[in-house]
Amino acid sequence: MQKWVNQPVVPGASLKAFLMRLMLASNFSHAGLIAYLEQRRSQVKVQHTALEQVTEDQDETTDLGQRLALDYGLAVAMAELAWLDHTLERLSEQPLPMEVTQGNGTTSVA
């Protein structure tokens, strides 16, 4: 399981894959969890920007279903970005886990 958690996340990974890793958050180091969430935030921001661009390109002839789907996609992306921002802020305010400095000058998380 730890091997899977530590693997890089492919861009465009599904929400299901994101949530599965999130449920295993205790397997991440503090810095690793922050990096993971920042990566997700970056991916969602790209999606949000793309949806905004498509929305701006709409006109009165755009199909109602397409407009509703775009509105939904924007709302979901905005909600996820808000959650990610809030969570990253909370994590950055928390003290780092106790670190133990070993004799060889490296640091490991206890």
N, C-alpha and C positions, 0 to 999 in steps of 0.2 A: 504494500500500500504506500509506504514512504517513497518508493521509487517512482510510482505514478504521480504522487503529489509534487515531486521535485522536477518532473518533466516539464519542458516549456509548453505553454499553452499556444496552440495554433490560432492565428487570427481567424475570426469568424466561427470560433468554437460555439457550440450551442449553449443556450441558457442552462439546459440540463447539466452539461459538463461543468459549467461554472458553479452551479449550485452544489453539485456533488463534491467538488473540491472545497467549496466554502464550508460544507458540513464537516470537513476534515481539517478545519482551521487550526485545531490544536496540534496538528502535525507540522505546521509551518513554524519557522522562527518568526520572531516579531518583525524583523526587517523583511523576511520572505513574504509574510502576509501582506505587509504594506505594498511591496513590489507587485504582488499578484493583483491586489485591488487597483493599484495605479494602472497596471496593464489593462485590466478590464475597463477602467474609466476611459482610457485612451481609445479603446475599441468602440465603446458606446458613443463617445463624442464624435468619432468618425461617422458612425451610423446616423446619429442625430443631425450632423451637418449635411449629410447626403439627403436625408429626408426633408430638411428645410429647403434645400435647393430644388428638389422635386416639387415641393409645395409652392414655392415661388413661381415655378414654371407653369402652374395650372392656370386655366382660364375657365370661363363660364361653360365651355363645352366638355370639361372633364366629367367623367362619369361619377355619379353620387357615391357608388360603392368604393371607387378608387379614392375619392376625397375622404370618406370615412375611414378607410384603411390607413391612409397617410396620417390623419388626425390621431388615430389610435397609436400608430407607431411613434409619432412625436411625443404623445403623452407618456407612453411607456418609457421611452428613452429619457425624457426629462425626469420622470420619477426615479429611474435607476441612477441617473447622474446625481440627483439630490441625495439619495441614500448613500451612494459611494462617497460623495463629498463629506457628508455627516460622519460616516464611519471612519474615513481616513483622518478627519479632524480628531475624532475621539481616540483613535489609535496613536496619533502623533502626540497627544496630551498625556497618554499613559507612560509611566516610566518603563524603560526597557527591562526585560527580565534580568535577573541577577546574572552577571557575567563573571566567569571564573578565568583569570589569566593564568595560563600554564607556564611552566618554567622555560619553554622554548619561545616565548614571546607571542604565541598565538592566543586567540581568544575563542572560547567556546561557550555556548549558552547552556546554563545549568538547568 
